[in-house]
Amino acid sequence: MTPSTHAFHLAQLNVATLRHPLDDPRMAPFVEMLDPVNAAADGTPGFVWRLVEEGVGDATGLRPAGEDVIVNLTVWQTQEALWDFTYRSGHLEVMRRRREWFERHVEAHLALWWVPAGHLPTVGEALERLADLRAHGPSPRAFTFASSYTAAETAQHLRAAPPAQSDRRPQHGFPVDTPAG
């Protein structure tokens, strides 16, 4: 994890429904891009952390959102750092070719949210944020690049919102993650 002086970091989850199994020859170009793109992310200024499967360099074997759905979960120092990596690096080539490998999503497939610096979101937390975005639209709890909120807006929203019965809040004001499954 990259050290940071920021009080909050931006967590990002995106999900993609595979057109074919990863070992299908039609997926070979995508699979070949995984290591270089992940290495580029790891070396990008502002990168903090990414989810990987134990003993593997990526998270494509993890299937918490369905057998044919891969997940990408990362944390960045700023929204600008994530934007630059997504749209101003070699990652853009993957974005341009995504329809070759992934189904078009009819609902939100990307969720962004602010976390206290040092917090690494779980897959369960990330999927809950995506579900919140799908159910309620953009809010300080979960948003997109096109409808973003600042960390300060998120903190203010959480201070103003009455805690739900099941919502345990630590001193930093963000919900405590409860393990999935």
Backbone torsions as a table, in degrees:
resi	resn	phi	psi	omega
1	MET	NA	133.8	179.9
2	THR	-76.9	130.6	178.0
3	PRO	-67.0	154.2	-177.0
4	SER	-148.1	151.6	174.0
5	THR	-99.9	-1.7	179.3
6	HIS	-75.3	142.4	178.4
7	ALA	-74.7	-28.8	-179.5
8	PHE	-130.3	150.4	174.9
9	HIS	-121.8	160.7	179.5
10	LEU	-99.2	120.4	174.6
11	ALA	-92.3	148.8	-177.0
12	GLN	-140.1	131.2	171.1
13	LEU	-125.7	132.4	166.3
14	ASN	-133.1	146.5	-179.9
15	VAL	-120.9	148.7	179.9
16	ALA	-141.0	130.3	178.5
17	THR	-90.2	120.5	-176.5
18	LEU	-68.2	139.3	171.4
19	ARG	-77.8	-30.8	-176.5
20	HIS	-143.5	158.7	174.0
21	PRO	-59.4	151.6	-177.1
22	LEU	-60.8	-25.6	-179.9
23	ASP	-87.7	2.3	176.5
24	ASP	-72.6	136.9	-179.7
25	PRO	-55.4	-27.5	179.4
26	ARG	-69.0	-17.8	178.6
27	MET	-93.9	-5.8	-175.6
28	ALA	-53.2	-44.9	179.5
29	PRO	-60.1	-38.8	177.3
30	PHE	-65.5	-48.8	-178.6
31	VAL	-59.7	-38.5	178.7
32	GLU	-65.8	-26.2	179.7
33	MET	-83.4	-16.0	-174.4
34	LEU	-56.2	-55.7	-176.4
35	ASP	-61.5	-48.3	179.3
36	PRO	-62.8	-39.7	-179.4
37	VAL	-69.2	-42.2	177.5
38	ASN	-64.3	-39.5	176.8
39	ALA	-63.7	-39.2	177.4
40	ALA	-63.7	-42.4	177.7
41	ALA	-60.3	-48.3	-178.6
42	ASP	-57.0	-31.3	-178.2
43	GLY	-96.7	2.1	-177.9
44	THR	-77.8	133.1	174.8
45	PRO	-56.2	132.3	-179.8
46	GLY	95.9	-10.6	176.7
47	PHE	-71.4	138.9	179.2
48	VAL	-115.2	-51.5	-171.5
49	TRP	-164.0	154.1	171.0
50	ARG	-142.5	149.0	177.8
51	LEU	-71.0	131.7	172.5
52	VAL	-134.6	150.8	175.1
53	GLU	-75.5	140.9	-178.7
54	GLU	-54.9	127.7	178.3
55	GLY	80.4	4.7	-178.1
56	VAL	-131.1	156.7	-178.3
57	GLY	-86.9	1.3	179.7
58	ASP	-146.5	-175.7	-177.2
59	ALA	-113.4	16.2	-174.4
60	THR	-67.3	-20.8	177.9
61	GLY	-81.8	-15.4	177.6
62	LEU	-79.4	132.4	-177.3
63	ARG	-132.0	55.6	-178.0
64	PRO	-71.7	-14.5	-177.5
65	ALA	-106.8	7.4	-179.5
66	GLY	134.2	153.2	-175.0
67	GLU	-61.4	-29.4	-178.7
68	ASP	-104.9	16.5	-177.5
69	VAL	-118.3	125.0	173.6
70	ILE	-99.9	153.1	-178.2
71	VAL	-121.5	149.0	173.3
72	ASN	-129.9	119.0	-177.9
73	LEU	-127.0	120.4	-177.9
74	THR	-137.2	165.9	174.7
75	VAL	-131.2	137.8	-176.4
76	TRP	-131.0	152.5	178.2
77	GLN	-66.0	-37.5	-177.1
78	THR	-143.1	162.2	175.0
79	GLN	-66.1	-35.4	179.9
80	GLU	-63.3	-38.9	178.9
81	ALA	-63.3	-43.6	178.1
82	LEU	-64.7	-44.4	179.1
83	TRP	-58.7	-46.8	-179.2
84	ASP	-60.1	-43.9	178.6
85	PHE	-64.7	-45.0	-174.9
86	THR	-64.9	-44.0	-170.6
87	TYR	-114.4	-2.8	-178.1
88	ARG	-131.6	32.0	179.2
89	SER	-143.4	-172.8	176.4
90	GLY	-60.8	-17.3	177.1
91	HIS	-62.1	-27.3	-179.0
92	LEU	-59.3	-33.7	178.1
93	GLU	-61.7	-39.9	176.2
94	VAL	-63.5	-43.6	179.2
95	MET	-59.7	-43.3	-178.4
96	ARG	-64.3	-32.1	-175.4
97	ARG	-100.5	6.5	-172.2
98	ARG	-57.4	-31.6	-178.7
99	ARG	-67.6	-20.2	174.9
100	GLU	-67.3	-30.9	-169.1
101	TRP	-113.9	-23.8	-171.7
102	PHE	-128.5	147.0	175.6
103	GLU	-70.1	153.3	174.3
104	ARG	-75.5	131.2	178.9
105	HIS	-86.4	137.7	177.6
106	VAL	-92.6	-12.6	176.0
107	GLU	-127.4	173.1	-176.6
108	ALA	-52.0	135.8	177.3
109	HIS	-120.7	-2.8	-179.5
110	LEU	-130.5	132.6	174.0
111	ALA	-132.6	136.9	175.6
112	LEU	-118.4	146.7	174.4
113	TRP	-161.4	155.2	-178.6
114	TRP	-89.8	139.9	177.0
115	VAL	-129.3	153.0	174.6
116	PRO	-61.2	140.5	177.6
117	ALA	-53.5	134.4	-179.2
118	GLY	96.8	-17.9	178.3
119	HIS	-82.5	128.2	174.7
120	LEU	-106.1	115.0	-176.4
121	PRO	-67.5	146.0	174.6
122	THR	-85.6	164.4	175.8
123	VAL	-61.8	-39.3	178.3
124	GLY	-60.4	-44.7	177.3
125	GLU	-61.0	-44.6	-178.0
126	ALA	-64.0	-43.9	179.4
127	LEU	-65.9	-33.1	176.6
128	GLU	-66.1	-40.1	178.2
129	ARG	-64.6	-41.5	177.6
130	LEU	-63.8	-42.8	177.9
131	ALA	-61.5	-40.0	178.0
132	ASP	-62.3	-44.6	178.8
133	LEU	-61.9	-43.8	179.7
134	ARG	-64.7	-39.8	-175.7
135	ALA	-78.8	-36.5	-170.1
136	HIS	-120.9	-4.5	-176.7
137	GLY	79.9	179.2	-177.3
138	PRO	-61.3	139.3	177.1
139	SER	-156.7	174.7	175.9
140	PRO	-60.7	-19.5	178.0
141	ARG	-75.3	-33.5	-178.2
142	ALA	-160.9	129.5	-175.1
143	PHE	-147.7	-175.9	-179.7
144	THR	-126.5	176.1	174.2
145	PHE	-60.0	-39.0	-176.0
146	ALA	-75.4	-18.7	-177.8
147	SER	-137.0	62.2	-170.8
148	SER	-89.8	161.6	175.7
149	TYR	-127.5	149.8	176.6
150	THR	-81.6	164.7	176.0
151	ALA	-61.8	-37.5	179.2
152	ALA	-64.8	-41.1	177.0
153	GLU	-63.5	-38.9	178.3
154	THR	-64.9	-47.3	179.8
155	ALA	-61.4	-42.1	178.7
156	GLN	-63.6	-42.9	179.1
157	HIS	-61.3	-43.3	-178.4
158	LEU	-68.9	-34.3	176.9
159	ARG	-67.8	-35.1	-176.4
160	ALA	-81.5	-25.5	-176.3
161	ALA	-78.5	131.7	176.0
162	PRO	-68.7	134.3	-178.2
163	PRO	-65.3	138.9	176.8
164	ALA	-74.9	160.0	179.8
165	GLN	-50.9	-46.3	-173.9
166	SER	-89.8	1.0	-175.0
167	ASP	-93.3	103.1	176.3
168	ARG	-86.8	129.4	-178.0
169	ARG	-116.8	124.7	174.0
170	PRO	-75.6	178.4	-176.2
171	GLN	-61.8	-26.8	-178.8
172	HIS	-77.9	-3.1	171.8
173	GLY	89.8	0.1	179.0
174	PHE	-102.9	146.6	-179.6
175	PRO	-58.2	144.0	173.9
176	VAL	-79.7	132.7	179.9
177	ASP	-72.7	137.5	172.5
178	THR	-105.8	136.2	-175.4
179	PRO	-58.2	141.0	178.0
180	ALA	-79.7	146.6	169.8
181	GLY	71.2	NA	NA
